[in-house]
Amino acid sequence: MLFMINSNKMFFLFILFFSTLISISSNSWLGCWIGLEINLLSFIPLMSNPNNLLNSEASLKYFITQSIASINFLFSILLNLLLLKNFIIDNFISTLINSSLLMKMGSIPFHFWFPNIIEGLSWFNSFILMTWQKISPMILLSYYMNFKFLFLVMIFNVIVGVISSFNQSSLRKLLAFSSINNIGWMLAALMISENLWMLYFLLYSLFTFIMCFLFYVINIFYINQLFNFNLNFLIKFSILINFLSLGGLPPFLGFFPKWMIINYLLYNNLFIISFIFIMTSLIMLFVYIRIIYSSFMFYSIKLKWSKIFMKNNFMIFINIFSFTSLLGMLSSTLFFI
């Protein structure tokens, strides 16, 4: 594995993988609920660590919040089976189902647990929580969507994710609020097309993986550590490129799915939502650039006692992915022209 994983936890990783397949391939709501429960019970052993109180506290918080979301989901699907269908009841049940699934993925307005839990996790568990754990709720959300409710959630996701990113000292919390911001984009992509959502999710997962792996390799968790350590220039350049891709700056590859979403919103005369999405992306880029700019400025200070020499062959692939991101948008633009 790319991250250092205990061999005893490999079994729970396989269960985590298959539980997601159970949820998305089930032909009944009860089967989806069972898959979500197996997913929860398989992720708890990955999070918990008896030698680290923060991990144990995070796993307990995660279990409580996910259990509440699962109870709400089960209650809503039982209401869906028992009550007679009319417009008001159907609207109410769809809102309940959507709310429980939004709570599962850590979206607005049920996002308060997400940054607190991710602060107590390792980089590997943070990567799983920000990417893989969103697959089941997102796909189940596409089965029963309340569009008016999700439009509000989508807008508040991008706004709150950007506002909360300011004055953050923790890199894990910064990526958590970036994930909340990207949930808004993913909901927009999901309402447009599942293929567009899949493209956006794959690119988001790639950039998040690179960021988590880089921070894991150099063993940093806070923003001020980027300033103090005399890191390799290529590492800082890779962090810069992937931050800009994550923010959606052209010509980087992360701009491509956002560009498609904005085109669809403008084509359907949703100018206000497009304006909000574009402005929040610009503010998020400002947050990223402010961090990286300060980090590059501190690069000139040569501290002899904090030299870091890295001999990791995987860094070559990270740099290749970074330059692919730099050139990918240019090639994709030529392709569509």
Stockholm file with secondary structure:
# STOCKHOLM 1.0

chainA/1-337         MLFMINSNKMFFLFILFFSTLISISSNSWLGCWIGLEINLLSFIPLMSNPNNLLNSEASLKYFITQSIASINFLFSILLNLLLLKNFIIDNFISTLINSSLLMKMGSIPFHFWFPNIIEGLSWFNSFILMTWQKISPMILLSYYMNFKFLFLVMIFNVIVGVISSFNQSSLRKLLAFSSINNIGWMLAALMISENLWMLYFLLYSLFTFIMCFLFYVINIFYINQLFNFNLNFLIKFSILINFLSLGGLPPFLGFFPKWMIINYLLYNNLFIISFIFIMTSLIMLFVYIRIIYSSFMFYSIKLKWSKIFMKNNFMIFINIFSFTSLLGMLSSTLFFI
#=GR chainA/1-337 SS CCSCCCGGGHHHHHHHHHHHHHHHHCSSHHHHHHHHHHHHHHHHHHHCCTTCHHHHHHHHHHHHHHHHHHHHHHHHHHHHHHSCCCHHHHHHHHHHHHHHHHHHHTCTTSCTHHHHHHTTSCHHHHHHHHTGGGHHHHHHHTTSCCHHHHHHHHHHHHHHHHHTTTTCCBHHHHHHHHHHHHHHHHHHHHHHCHHHHHHHHHHHHHHHHHHHHHHHHHTCCBTHHHHHSBCCHHHHHHHHHHHHHHHTCTTSTTHHHHHHHHHHHHHTTCHHHHHHHHHHHHHHHHHHHHHHHHHHHGGGCCCGGGBCCCCCTHHHHHHHHHHHHHHHHHHHHHHHC
#=GC SS_cons         CCSCCCGGGHHHHHHHHHHHHHHHHCSSHHHHHHHHHHHHHHHHHHHCCTTCHHHHHHHHHHHHHHHHHHHHHHHHHHHHHHSCCCHHHHHHHHHHHHHHHHHHHTCTTSCTHHHHHHTTSCHHHHHHHHTGGGHHHHHHHTTSCCHHHHHHHHHHHHHHHHHTTTTCCBHHHHHHHHHHHHHHHHHHHHHHCHHHHHHHHHHHHHHHHHHHHHHHHHTCCBTHHHHHSBCCHHHHHHHHHHHHHHHTCTTSTTHHHHHHHHHHHHHTTCHHHHHHHHHHHHHHHHHHHHHHHHHHHGGGCCCGGGBCCCCCTHHHHHHHHHHHHHHHHHHHHHHHC
//
